[in-house]
Amino acid sequence: MRKATVEYHAPARYDDELLVCGGQRGSVAAAPPSRCPCTAPEDTSRPLVSVELVYVCVDRRGAPTAWPPEIRERMHRYEAVAPAEEPPRG
């Protein structure tokens, strides 16, 4: 984990049902950011909470490296819409 960001946009009550969705915002070779909006099921156009998680794949020396294709494929299986791929840097 490289970074975790949480933004609160609107309140919810303790007994409110929430819809939590997760997915990648794009696929940067070493750090694909994941987004996890939480909404009320009756209004998915307005997030109550936005979460962004950035994971980094590192090699044995601890240097950032591209995610192996089989791991990226596993991540993409859970996407409703495939994220845009960015070319590897370097």
N, C-alpha and C positions, 0 to 999 in steps of 0.2 A: 504494500500500500504506500503510495507516494503522497496522496492528498485526499482529504474528505471534506466536502463542503455541504452545509445544510442551510437552506433559506426557508423561513416561515413566512407564508403569504397571507394566510387567513386562519382563524381559530376553528377547532373542532371540539365537540363535547365528548366526555368520557365514553358514553355509550353509542356514539356515532359509528356507523359502518364506514370503513375507508377502503378504497381501491388502491392497491400498491402495485405499480408496474415497474419493471426493470428492463434495461436494454442499453446497448452501446450507442453513443452519440456519433461515433465514427470509429475507424480502426487505425490508429496510429501504430506503427510497427512495434514500438517498445512500450507504449502506454495508452491502451484504448480506454478513453473515459466512459464510465457507465453512468447512466442517469436513472433515477428512481423517483418519478413523481408520485405523490399521494393525492388522490382526489376523492370527492364524494361521488358515489356511484351514479347519482342522478345528474351530476354536472361534471363531466370529465374534461371540459374545456378550460377549467380554472383550477390549477393545482393549489392545494392547501399547503403543501410542503414540497420543496425540490431538493433532491440529494444528488450530488455528483461524487463518484468515487474514481480515483485514478490509480490503476495498478501498473506496476512496471515489472517486466520480465528481465531478469539479470542472468548473466552467465556465472560460471564457477568463481570467477575473480570478482564478481560484484558489479561488473560493467553492464549498462543497459544493452539489451539485445532484442532482436525481433522475436515475437511469439512464434513458436513452432506452428507449422500449418495445421497439424491435427488439433492443437489447442484452439486456434482461431476458428476452425470448423465447428468445434464443440460450442464455442461462444455464439456463433452465428445461428446455430440450430434453435436457439431460444428467441430469436428476433422475429417479430411480425413482419418487419421490413428490413431487408439486408442493409447494414450500414455502408456508407461510402468508404472504399479502401483508399488509403493514402500511400503513395510509393515510399519504400524504405529510404531513410535519409543516409547520406554518407557515401 
